[in-house]
Amino acid sequence: MRSAEVLSIGRGGPSFASTFSASLLNPERQTPVSVIGPRGKAADKRYNVYRNNVTVSLIEALTAIFPATQRITGPDFFRAMARFHIRETPPTSPLLFEYGHDFPAFIDAYEHAQSMPWLGDVARLERAWLDAYHADDCPTVSADDLSRVAPEKLPELRFRTHPATRILSSEFPAVTIFAANRSSEPVGRIEHIIPEDALIARPELDVVVRLLRPGGAAFLLCLADGGPLGAAAATALNVNPAFDLAGMVAEMIEAGAFTEIYMENSDVENV
């Protein structure tokens, strides 16, 4: 049955649309008075069916975006948490894969998830994974590109970030937990609760989440903010005096984290 045969929507402009949407996501609200059924009859039952379908669709969208988060909590816990999030933060885009950017922050504040303080960071990694997957494609910086730069100019070299690149830091072993729960394999016990940093990138069109060594996130964030290579190296060394600069540069090139190199006030081609 087509939707036009189920519900008729009265006139009312944007204010009606807002009321209609808010009532859809909050079962405690009454059916909007402008919504009527066939021949002008009350449409409560039809509206409630539609309301339930919308909520279920959004829960399924969050389930698809955050599979590791759901595996950690279990389906029932996840669906209940997702339902509360949907009521608090309805979607703003018709594209369901864009929904859920606020979900990690909601998890951080969700009363019943406080015993899992790392859960929000795992969700951030999942959201970043999907954003990287849908990011624009661009050529990436290669080792050959760097080899053409004069050694004395390397500290001044700057990098443009690839659209798929994300750098995330956690106070918890979120990368390890994320990786363990993105597959169907049994999950072992995590013995040490230590901070972990991640580089999310898309080399050769496959999204990869890499666990960064200490100092790696500080290094990459400095470059992503437009800082020169020399300053990024100094920042990383302040975090980790044993920071492996050559190894980190090789890793970021392999990951396709950056798309161009340039000097300040200079064209990329003139580096």
WOWOGI-V302209 format. One record per residue. N is the residue number from 1. RES is the residue in one letter. SS is DSSP state (alpha for helix, beta for strand, coil for the rest). D_LAST is the distance of its C-alpha to the last C-alpha in Angstrom with 2 decimals. Layout:
N | RES | SS | D_LAST
N | RES | SS | D_LAST
//
This chain:
1 | M | coil | 63.26
2 | R | coil | 60.80
3 | S | alpha | 59.75
4 | A | alpha | 61.45
5 | E | alpha | 64.72
6 | V | coil | 64.35
7 | L | coil | 63.37
8 | S | beta | 63.61
9 | I | beta | 61.37
10 | G | coil | 62.99
11 | R | coil | 61.33
12 | G | coil | 59.64
13 | G | alpha | 55.99
14 | P | alpha | 53.21
15 | S | alpha | 55.69
16 | F | alpha | 57.44
17 | A | alpha | 54.22
18 | S | alpha | 53.38
19 | T | alpha | 56.88
20 | F | alpha | 56.84
21 | S | alpha | 53.58
22 | A | alpha | 54.64
23 | S | alpha | 57.96
24 | L | alpha | 56.36
25 | L | alpha | 54.56
26 | N | coil | 57.38
27 | P | coil | 60.64
28 | E | coil | 62.53
29 | R | coil | 62.13
30 | Q | coil | 64.69
31 | T | coil | 64.06
32 | P | coil | 63.08
33 | V | coil | 66.23
34 | S | coil | 64.55
35 | V | beta | 64.04
36 | I | beta | 67.16
37 | G | coil | 68.32
38 | P | alpha | 70.29
39 | R | alpha | 73.13
40 | G | alpha | 72.02
41 | K | coil | 72.76
42 | A | beta | 70.94
43 | A | coil | 67.71
44 | D | alpha | 67.35
45 | K | alpha | 67.47
46 | R | alpha | 65.10
47 | Y | alpha | 62.67
48 | N | alpha | 62.82
49 | V | alpha | 62.04
50 | Y | alpha | 59.01
51 | R | alpha | 58.02
52 | N | alpha | 58.28
53 | N | alpha | 56.24
54 | V | alpha | 53.39
55 | T | alpha | 53.38
56 | V | alpha | 53.58
57 | S | alpha | 50.67
58 | L | alpha | 48.46
59 | I | alpha | 49.56
60 | E | alpha | 48.73
61 | A | alpha | 45.27
62 | L | alpha | 44.66
63 | T | alpha | 46.13
64 | A | alpha | 43.68
65 | I | alpha | 40.67
66 | F | coil | 41.87
67 | P | alpha | 43.67
68 | A | alpha | 42.99
69 | T | alpha | 44.24
70 | Q | alpha | 47.37
71 | R | alpha | 47.95
72 | I | alpha | 47.89
73 | T | alpha | 50.30
74 | G | coil | 52.41
75 | P | alpha | 52.95
76 | D | alpha | 55.69
77 | F | alpha | 53.88
78 | F | alpha | 50.67
79 | R | alpha | 52.54
80 | A | alpha | 54.40
81 | M | alpha | 51.24
82 | A | alpha | 49.51
83 | R | alpha | 52.54
84 | F | alpha | 52.41
85 | H | alpha | 48.69
86 | I | alpha | 49.35
87 | R | alpha | 52.04
88 | E | alpha | 49.84
89 | T | coil | 46.59
90 | P | coil | 47.25
91 | P | coil | 44.50
92 | T | coil | 42.73
93 | S | coil | 41.23
94 | P | coil | 43.20
95 | L | coil | 40.72
96 | L | alpha | 42.20
97 | F | alpha | 39.04
98 | E | alpha | 37.62
99 | Y | coil | 40.62
100 | G | coil | 40.64
101 | H | coil | 37.66
102 | D | coil | 40.27
103 | F | alpha | 42.20
104 | P | alpha | 40.57
105 | A | alpha | 41.37
106 | F | alpha | 44.85
107 | I | alpha | 45.33
108 | D | alpha | 44.45
109 | A | alpha | 47.31
110 | Y | coil | 49.70
111 | E | alpha | 52.85
112 | H | alpha | 53.67
113 | A | alpha | 50.22
114 | Q | coil | 50.26
115 | S | coil | 51.31
116 | M | coil | 47.97
117 | P | coil | 45.45
118 | W | coil | 42.55
119 | L | alpha | 43.44
120 | G | alpha | 41.33
121 | D | alpha | 38.18
122 | V | alpha | 39.02
123 | A | alpha | 39.37
124 | R | alpha | 35.96
125 | L | alpha | 34.44
126 | E | alpha | 36.39
127 | R | alpha | 35.36
128 | A | alpha | 31.66
129 | W | alpha | 32.19
130 | L | alpha | 33.62
131 | D | alpha | 30.97
132 | A | alpha | 28.28
133 | Y | alpha | 30.45
134 | H | alpha | 30.62
135 | A | coil | 27.01
136 | D | coil | 24.98
137 | D | coil | 23.22
138 | C | coil | 19.47
139 | P | coil | 17.14
140 | T | coil | 15.85
141 | V | coil | 12.98
142 | S | coil | 14.07
143 | A | alpha | 14.21
144 | D | alpha | 12.74
145 | D | alpha | 9.47
146 | L | alpha | 9.44
147 | S | alpha | 10.89
148 | R | coil | 8.10
149 | V | coil | 6.23
150 | A | coil | 8.29
151 | P | alpha | 11.21
152 | E | alpha | 11.50
153 | K | alpha | 8.28
154 | L | alpha | 9.53
155 | P | alpha | 12.12
156 | E | alpha | 9.97
157 | L | coil | 8.18
158 | R | beta | 10.00
159 | F | beta | 11.57
160 | R | beta | 13.62
161 | T | beta | 17.04
162 | H | coil | 18.80
163 | P | coil | 22.04
164 | A | coil | 24.19
165 | T | coil | 22.96
166 | R | beta | 25.60
167 | I | beta | 26.07
168 | L | beta | 29.71
169 | S | beta | 31.65
170 | S | beta | 35.39
171 | E | coil | 38.05
172 | F | coil | 39.68
173 | P | coil | 38.99
174 | A | alpha | 38.13
175 | V | alpha | 35.74
176 | T | alpha | 38.52
177 | I | alpha | 41.09
178 | F | alpha | 38.97
179 | A | alpha | 38.41
180 | A | alpha | 42.10
181 | N | alpha | 43.33
182 | R | coil | 41.16
183 | S | coil | 43.32
184 | S | coil | 47.05
185 | E | coil | 47.33
186 | P | coil | 49.48
187 | V | coil | 47.76
188 | G | coil | 48.38
189 | R | coil | 48.88
190 | I | coil | 45.93
191 | E | coil | 47.04
192 | H | coil | 44.51
193 | I | coil | 43.36
194 | I | coil | 39.91
195 | P | coil | 36.81
196 | E | beta | 34.26
197 | D | beta | 30.76
198 | A | beta | 29.40
199 | L | beta | 26.21
200 | I | beta | 27.12
201 | A | beta | 24.77
202 | R | coil | 25.37
203 | P | alpha | 23.96
204 | E | alpha | 25.38
205 | L | alpha | 27.36
206 | D | coil | 29.46
207 | V | coil | 29.40
208 | V | beta | 29.29
209 | V | beta | 30.26
210 | R | beta | 29.04
211 | L | beta | 30.72
212 | L | beta | 28.21
213 | R | coil | 29.00
214 | P | coil | 29.64
215 | G | coil | 26.57
216 | G | alpha | 24.62
217 | A | alpha | 25.38
218 | A | alpha | 24.47
219 | F | alpha | 21.09
220 | L | alpha | 20.33
221 | L | alpha | 21.88
222 | C | alpha | 19.75
223 | L | alpha | 16.55
224 | A | alpha | 18.39
225 | D | coil | 19.31
226 | G | coil | 15.78
227 | G | coil | 15.87
228 | P | coil | 13.12
229 | L | alpha | 13.50
230 | G | alpha | 15.50
231 | A | alpha | 17.86
232 | A | alpha | 18.39
233 | A | alpha | 19.38
234 | A | alpha | 21.72
235 | T | alpha | 23.27
236 | A | alpha | 23.99
237 | L | alpha | 25.49
238 | N | alpha | 27.76
239 | V | alpha | 29.08
240 | N | coil | 29.36
241 | P | coil | 29.25
242 | A | coil | 29.12
243 | F | coil | 26.03
244 | D | coil | 24.28
245 | L | alpha | 20.53
246 | A | alpha | 19.71
247 | G | alpha | 22.33
248 | M | alpha | 21.12
249 | V | alpha | 17.53
250 | A | alpha | 19.24
251 | E | alpha | 21.63
252 | M | alpha | 19.29
253 | I | alpha | 17.42
254 | E | alpha | 20.93
255 | A | alpha | 22.04
256 | G | coil | 19.34
257 | A | coil | 19.02
258 | F | beta | 15.61
259 | T | beta | 14.39
260 | E | beta | 10.70
261 | I | beta | 7.75
262 | Y | beta | 5.99
263 | M | coil | 6.33
264 | E | coil | 9.82
265 | N | coil | 10.66
266 | S | coil | 7.38
267 | D | coil | 7.05
268 | V | alpha | 5.58
269 | E | alpha | 5.69
270 | N | alpha | 3.81
271 | V | coil | 0.00
//
